[in-house]
Structures are given as C-alpha cells and as structure tokens.
C-alpha cells in the first residue's frame, strides 16, 4: 500500500521530508514552501501509522525506510536521488534509508536525533495517556477536545500538535465522528521500539550529511558523535540556538537557511 505524499512546488522534486512521532508530512509544509521558492520542490511523506498513510502491526525502521524507497522509485524511477530530511523518528527512517538504499539519497539531513536509543521518547508516555483518555464520544468540537486535553497537557503548542491527528468523520459505527488518525494503540504500546536504533551491521553512507540539533534539546549528546561519524563519515554538525527538539517549529527561518546552504554545496 502506497504512503500518502504531498508535493510542494513545481517540477521534479529534489527534497524529501520525513516527520517525527505523532507528526505528519504537512508539519514541514512551511519550510518546504520556502525551499520551493528557491527552486527546490519537495515531497512530504506521511509515514506508516501516521496521517493519511496505512497502519501496520509493528514499528520497524527498516520496513519504513523500505516503503519510502518504494514510493520514491515509483514516483521518480531508477534515477531517483534526493536530499532526504528527517526529524526525530523520521530522522531514523532517513538514516536507515541512506544506509540501506544509498542510491536514492544524494544528501542527508538528520534533525535532532542520533543513531542510538532515544531515551527522551519516554517523555511521550503522558501524551499517549492523555490522548487515550480523551473521551471521543463526548467531544463536541476540536476546541472542546483541546480544552479537555489541557487538563493533562499544559503546553498549548503540544496540544495543537497532538490534535492535528484528531479527525472528524461520522460513520455508522462512530456517530459522533471523532477518531484518532494516528495509530495510537500501536505507537503507544511500542514506544521502546520507536526509541530504538536498528541493527545496521557494517553499513555506511558516504554522501554528505548535515546533522542539525537544537541547543535546548537533549536528543543529541556528545557520546553520539563517534557513532554518527562511523556511519556517516562526511557528517557536519550544526546547532540552532534556542531551538528545542522540534527545531523546524522553533526556528524555521534558521533551519531553512541551513538547508538552503547545504543544498547549494558542491
């Protein structure tokens, strides 16, 4: 089953965006439009179990990377070669894609994640609990859903991020019509697999890599640098001052500038 994708810009795309946990492709739309204005059309992916893409029975980074690879080949043929940008969970998919399907990746951008176990994913436990405990049968509107979530999720930006996954579709089985579009059961029960880093053996990606971190995030630590260099010997690390884990939301202009500079490198 094909993944849901959205094209931003005109012409043959040369950039791919992969979102993080509980996200969807459109999280990158603003930055993608800025790149398109500079001649870089892009494809935004909804990864499995997110957005409008299909659900699976397991969390498997190699399988997710394989599905992205299949979609790129289907769209662009055997000559597909893209700059792949991935954030958090999507950054791990992007890294595995580059390691296992290097012919599809001309450049790699990894945003605020490392090729290691990401213990910070456990901070999603209370978010999962809040989403699961939201009484969808009692929700009268999206605003009402936000007010209900506010009891457990203090940050308004986080509430809005989670609520992008709440879809209103009235059916015979679900008369009120509200349902989570994200596969909350699978992802909530398998956060350890989301946090994990898969076995990649002796694989190495020799293309250029930009490794972007937010200075206010703890997802990238000094001990990750050696592993990153082993897998990606041409890596260059940059930090976005003042940004947390969601770098593209906290500092879109700064991240866009880094991406454009990277795309312009020889």
C-alpha positions as CSV (number, residue, x, y, z in Angstrom):
1,X,0.0,0.0,0.0
2,X,1.4,3.4,-1.0
3,X,2.3,6.0,1.5
4,X,0.4,9.3,1.4
5,X,2.5,12.1,0.0
6,X,2.2,15.7,-0.8
7,X,4.1,17.6,-3.5
8,X,5.2,21.2,-2.7
9,X,6.4,23.3,-5.6
10,X,6.5,22.8,-9.3
11,X,8.6,20.3,-11.3
12,X,10.6,17.3,-10.4
13,X,11.1,17.2,-6.6
14,X,14.7,17.0,-5.2
15,X,13.9,17.1,-1.4
16,X,12.1,14.6,0.8
17,X,10.7,15.4,4.2
18,X,10.0,12.8,6.9
19,X,8.2,13.8,10.1
20,X,8.6,12.6,13.7
21,X,6.4,10.7,16.1
22,X,2.7,11.8,16.1
23,X,3.5,14.1,13.2
24,X,2.7,14.1,9.5
25,X,4.2,15.4,6.3
26,X,2.4,18.8,6.5
27,X,4.5,19.7,9.6
28,X,7.2,20.5,7.1
29,X,5.0,22.5,4.7
30,X,6.2,26.0,5.6
31,X,9.9,25.1,5.2
32,X,9.1,23.1,2.0
33,X,7.3,26.2,0.5
34,X,10.4,28.3,1.3
35,X,12.7,25.8,-0.4
36,X,10.3,25.6,-3.4
37,X,10.6,29.4,-3.8
38,X,14.3,28.9,-4.2
39,X,14.0,26.2,-6.9
40,X,13.7,23.0,-4.7
41,X,10.4,21.3,-4.9
42,X,9.8,18.6,-2.3
43,X,7.7,15.6,-1.3
44,X,6.2,15.4,2.2
45,X,5.6,11.9,3.5
46,X,3.1,10.6,6.0
47,X,5.0,7.7,7.5
48,X,3.1,4.4,8.3
49,X,0.7,4.7,11.3
50,X,0.5,8.5,10.8
51,X,-1.6,10.9,8.9
52,X,-3.3,9.5,5.9
53,X,-0.9,6.6,5.4
54,X,-1.8,3.0,6.3
55,X,-1.4,1.3,9.7
56,X,0.9,-1.6,10.4
57,X,1.3,-4.3,13.1
58,X,4.8,-3.3,14.2
59,X,7.3,-0.5,14.4
60,X,10.1,-1.4,12.1
61,X,12.6,1.2,10.8
62,X,13.9,-1.0,8.0
63,X,10.3,-1.6,6.8
64,X,9.5,2.1,7.0
65,X,12.6,3.0,5.0
66,X,11.8,0.4,2.5
67,X,8.3,1.8,2.0
68,X,9.8,5.3,1.4
69,X,12.3,3.8,-1.0
70,X,9.5,2.0,-2.9
71,X,7.5,5.2,-3.2
72,X,10.5,7.2,-4.5
73,X,11.2,4.6,-7.1
74,X,7.5,4.5,-8.1
75,X,7.4,8.3,-8.4
76,X,10.8,9.0,-9.9
77,X,12.1,5.8,-11.4
78,X,15.5,4.3,-11.2
79,X,17.2,7.7,-11.4
80,X,15.7,8.9,-8.2
81,X,18.3,10.6,-6.0
82,X,17.0,13.1,-3.4
83,X,18.1,15.2,-0.4
84,X,16.3,13.4,2.4
85,X,15.4,15.5,5.5
86,X,14.2,13.6,8.6
87,X,13.2,14.8,12.1
88,X,13.3,12.6,15.2
89,X,11.6,9.2,14.3
90,X,11.7,10.4,10.7
91,X,15.4,11.1,11.1
92,X,16.0,7.5,12.0
93,X,14.0,6.4,8.9
94,X,16.1,8.8,6.8
95,X,19.3,7.4,8.2
96,X,18.3,3.8,7.5
97,X,17.1,4.8,4.1
98,X,20.6,6.3,3.3
99,X,22.3,3.2,4.8
100,X,20.2,0.6,3.0
101,X,19.2,2.4,-0.2
102,X,22.1,4.9,-0.7
103,X,21.4,5.2,-4.5
104,X,18.2,7.1,-3.6
105,X,19.9,9.6,-1.3
106,X,22.1,12.3,-2.7
107,X,22.3,14.2,0.6
108,X,21.0,13.5,4.1
109,X,19.8,15.9,6.8
110,X,19.2,14.5,10.2
111,X,17.3,16.8,12.6
112,X,17.7,16.4,16.3
113,X,18.1,12.7,16.6
114,X,21.0,10.2,16.8
115,X,21.7,6.7,15.6
116,X,21.2,5.3,19.1
117,X,18.4,4.6,21.6
118,X,16.5,7.8,22.2
119,X,15.5,7.7,25.9
120,X,13.7,11.0,25.6
121,X,10.9,9.3,23.7
122,X,9.7,8.1,27.1
123,X,8.5,11.7,27.7
124,X,5.7,10.8,25.2
125,X,4.2,8.5,27.8
126,X,1.9,11.1,29.4
127,X,0.9,12.4,26.0
128,X,-0.2,9.0,24.9
129,X,-2.1,8.6,28.2
130,X,-3.8,12.0,27.6
131,X,-4.8,11.1,24.1
132,X,-6.1,7.7,25.1
133,X,-8.1,9.1,28.0
134,X,-9.8,11.7,25.8
135,X,-13.5,10.7,25.6
136,X,-14.1,11.0,21.9
137,X,-17.8,10.2,22.3
138,X,-18.1,13.3,24.4
139,X,-16.1,15.7,22.2
140,X,-18.4,18.3,20.6
141,X,-15.7,20.2,18.7
142,X,-12.0,20.4,18.2
143,X,-11.9,23.3,20.7
144,X,-13.7,21.2,23.3
145,X,-11.1,18.4,22.6
146,X,-8.3,20.9,23.3
147,X,-9.9,22.1,26.5
148,X,-10.2,18.5,27.7
149,X,-6.5,17.8,26.8
150,X,-5.4,20.9,28.7
151,X,-6.0,19.1,32.0
152,X,-3.1,16.8,31.2
153,X,-1.1,18.7,28.6
154,X,0.0,22.1,29.8
155,X,1.7,23.3,26.6
156,X,-0.7,24.8,24.1
157,X,1.6,24.1,21.1
158,X,1.9,20.5,22.1
159,X,-1.9,20.2,22.4
160,X,-2.3,21.6,18.9
161,X,0.4,19.3,17.6
162,X,-1.4,16.3,19.0
163,X,-4.8,17.4,17.8
164,X,-3.7,17.5,14.2
165,X,-4.3,13.8,14.5
166,X,-7.9,14.1,15.5
167,X,-10.2,13.6,12.5
168,X,-13.9,14.3,12.2
169,X,-15.5,11.5,10.1
170,X,-19.0,10.5,11.1
171,X,-19.8,6.8,10.4
172,X,-22.5,4.3,11.4
173,X,-20.1,2.8,14.0
174,X,-18.9,6.2,15.2
175,X,-21.9,8.6,15.3
176,X,-20.0,11.4,17.0
177,X,-17.4,11.2,14.3
178,X,-14.2,11.9,16.2
179,X,-11.3,9.5,15.9
180,X,-7.5,9.5,16.1
181,X,-5.9,9.3,12.7
182,X,-2.6,8.2,14.2
183,X,-2.3,4.5,15.2
184,X,-2.3,5.3,18.9
185,X,-2.6,1.7,20.0
186,X,0.5,0.5,18.2
187,X,2.7,3.5,18.9
188,X,1.6,4.0,22.5
189,X,2.3,0.3,23.2
190,X,5.6,0.3,21.4
191,X,7.4,3.5,22.4
192,X,10.5,1.4,23.2
193,X,10.7,0.3,19.6
194,X,10.2,3.9,18.4
195,X,13.1,4.9,20.7
196,X,15.3,2.1,19.5
197,X,18.0,2.1,16.8
198,X,18.0,-0.9,14.5
199,X,21.0,-3.2,13.8
200,X,22.6,-1.9,10.6
201,X,25.8,-4.1,10.6
202,X,28.7,-2.6,8.7
203,X,26.6,-0.3,6.5
204,X,28.0,3.2,5.8
205,X,26.7,6.1,3.8
206,X,29.4,8.1,2.1
207,X,27.3,11.1,0.9
208,X,27.2,14.5,2.5
209,X,25.3,14.7,5.8
210,X,24.0,17.7,7.8
211,X,23.3,16.9,11.4
212,X,21.1,19.6,13.0
213,X,20.5,19.9,16.7
214,X,18.5,22.3,18.9
215,X,20.6,23.7,21.7
216,X,17.7,23.3,24.1
217,X,17.1,19.6,23.3
218,X,18.7,16.6,24.9
219,X,18.2,14.2,22.0
220,X,21.8,14.6,20.7
221,X,24.6,14.1,23.2
222,X,28.4,14.2,22.9
223,X,28.7,10.4,23.1
224,X,26.6,10.1,19.9
225,X,29.2,11.8,17.7
226,X,31.5,8.8,17.3
227,X,28.7,6.5,16.1
228,X,27.4,9.2,13.8
229,X,30.9,9.6,12.2
230,X,31.2,5.8,11.8
231,X,28.0,5.5,9.9
232,X,28.2,8.9,8.1
233,X,31.9,9.9,7.7
234,X,31.0,13.1,5.8
235,X,28.8,14.4,8.6
236,X,28.8,18.1,9.5
237,X,27.0,19.1,12.7
238,X,25.3,22.5,13.3
239,X,23.3,23.7,16.3
240,X,20.3,26.0,16.1
241,X,20.5,28.4,19.0
242,X,17.4,28.4,21.3
243,X,15.6,25.6,19.5
244,X,14.2,22.6,21.3
245,X,13.5,19.1,19.8
246,X,11.0,20.4,17.3
247,X,13.7,22.5,15.5
248,X,11.5,23.1,12.4
249,X,8.8,24.6,14.6
250,X,11.0,26.6,17.0
251,X,13.4,28.1,14.4
252,X,12.0,27.7,10.9
253,X,13.9,30.6,9.3
254,X,17.3,29.4,10.8
255,X,16.7,25.8,9.7
256,X,15.6,26.9,6.2
257,X,18.8,28.9,5.9
258,X,20.9,25.9,6.9
259,X,19.0,23.6,4.4
260,X,19.4,26.1,1.5
261,X,23.2,26.4,2.2
262,X,23.5,22.6,2.3
263,X,21.6,22.2,-0.9
264,X,23.9,24.8,-2.5
265,X,27.1,23.0,-1.6
266,X,29.2,21.2,-4.3
